[in-house]
Amino acid sequence: MRQPRPKIRVLHLISTLDVGGAEQNLLRLASSMDAGLFENHVACMTRPGPLARSLELAGIPVHFLNMEKGVPEPRAILRLRFTASLMRPDLVQCWMYHANLLGLSLLDPKRTLWNIRCSDMDLSLYGGVYRFAVKAGALLSGLPSAVVVNSQAGRDVHAALGYRPRRWTVIPNGFDTAVFRPDPEARARIRAELGIPGKAFTVGLVCRYDPMKDHETFFLAAEKLLRLCPDARFVLAGRGVTRDNPSLRKILPDSRAFHLLGERSDIPAVCASLDVATSSSAWGEGLPNAVGEAMASGLPCAVTDAGDSAALVGETGVVVPKADPSALCAAWERLHDAGADRRKALGEKARKRILEHYSLSAMVERYQSLYLSLTEDRGS
């Protein structure tokens, strides 16, 4: 009699569990996989972040290596090996550059997978440890069994950097359309909280404060739109997006039209309050979570042509060149002038596109198929 196949134990290794795109995708993946086939654990290289509790509530054990951000620590290898000795993983799924390198200290590299979530990063703006991790990754990329990327742009950029993996696997982000959806009650609640009139044309930008996100282009475009549409409002959310941030304050226009929310735990409700969502990124994007979440929320999006943003939006929004405030403003003006009914129709098309091509279930199935293919000899 054939014995039941034992569960495949997957150890996910990630730099932090802060609120970010890769971290959110790890949470969605690990908490949605078939618990009858897979057993997931997460090892975080640093200390507990906001998403650690969410993983634990989903029944995913989380282990911490307690490294300081940006500081190499050889003892972390010993902590990771101790964690792995207790769990005995069949696969190690690494997430992003630093974890990719550290993950090679475990197991046979053939049972290790890397994950790359970005595209054309401007390395001159980041620290030496980060630059080393990117360049070392190119030299060592032939060791893991596969390199997962969430965008075709990410694959192309890293191939040009010298990454030569045994296997490229493109798995786009998946979005939870039960969580991100049109929500008239949330729209009214958030607008009332912020003091935004119900019919005011409102543009949103949901992302952390980081050079790659190019908030300066967003603000310059917003100033132009305000001259054309004085009643427009702008809602920004994300880590570091507050008036207490001195770098952001230098480029923030002096206007009450801007609502800076900082890091929020109710992003689905924030999305529901908008008329249009935007990505103003100048580089580095893979497949941007914030755009997919906004589309799932029924919003048309105006995005710069960074990473796979254009492929994600398709014909449901507007794509403009990077670092071009006039073009971004023109995109918003076009969506404003289209009127509420046309925006609603575009938003419905955007949500349908997510349901058909970028669903959470599709992403999970692709990862599970990959993991099964790498462990198909087990239980035979």
VENNOR-V273924 format. One record per backbone hydrogen bond with DSSP energy under -0.5 kcal/mol. CO is the residue of the C=O (numbers start at 1). NH is the residue of the N-H. If there is no record, write none. Layout:
co->{CO:CO}
nh->{NH:NH}
//
This chain:
co->{7:8:8:9:9:9:10:10:11:11:12:12:13:14:15:17:18:20:21:22:23:24:25:26:27:28:29:29:33:34:34:37:39:40:41:42:42:43:44:45:46:49:49:50:51:52:53:54:55:56:59:61:63:68:70:73:74:74:75:76:77:78:79:80:81:82:83:84:91:91:92:92:93:94:95:96:97:98:99:100:101:102:103:108:109:109:111:112:112:113:114:115:116:119:120:121:122:123:127:128:129:130:131:132:133:134:135:136:137:140:140:144:146:146:147:148:149:151:152:153:154:155:156:157:158:159:167:169:169:175:175:176:176:179:183:184:185:186:187:188:189:190:191:191:195:197:201:202:202:203:204:205:205:208:210:210:211:212:212:214:215:216:217:218:219:220:221:222:223:224:225:225:229:233:234:234:235:236:237:238:239:240:241:242:244:245:246:247:248:248:253:255:257:258:259:259:262:266:266:267:268:269:270:271:275:276:277:279:284:286:286:288:289:290:291:292:293:294:295:300:301:301:302:303:304:306:308:309:310:313:318:320:321:324:325:326:327:328:329:330:331:332:333:334:335:336:338:339:340:341:342:343:344:345:346:347:348:349:350:351:352:353:353:354:358:359:360:361:362:363:364:365:366:367:368:369:370:371:372:373:375:377}
nh->{9:10:39:11:90:91:12:41:13:93:14:43:95:45:46:51:20:24:25:26:27:28:29:30:31:32:32:33:35:37:38:8:10:61:12:44:63:14:65:67:66:52:53:54:55:56:57:58:60:59:61:42:44:71:72:76:77:78:79:80:81:82:83:84:85:86:87:88:11:93:94:113:13:96:15:100:101:102:103:104:104:105:106:111:112:145:92:145:146:94:148:96:150:121:284:123:125:126:131:132:133:134:135:136:137:138:139:140:141:143:144:166:114:148:169:116:171:155:156:157:158:159:160:161:163:162:147:149:171:177:360:179:180:181:187:188:189:190:191:192:193:194:195:196:197:200:233:275:276:235:278:207:237:210:213:214:214:282:283:218:219:220:221:222:223:224:225:226:227:228:228:229:232:203:236:259:205:261:207:241:209:242:262:245:246:249:250:251:251:252:255:258:234:260:236:261:238:269:270:271:272:273:273:274:300:204:302:304:119:288:308:292:293:294:295:296:297:299:298:277:303:318:279:320:306:309:312:313:314:316:303:305:324:328:329:330:331:332:333:334:335:336:337:338:339:339:342:343:344:345:346:347:348:349:350:351:352:353:354:355:356:357:358:358:175:363:364:365:366:367:368:369:370:371:372:373:374:375:375:376:378:380}
//
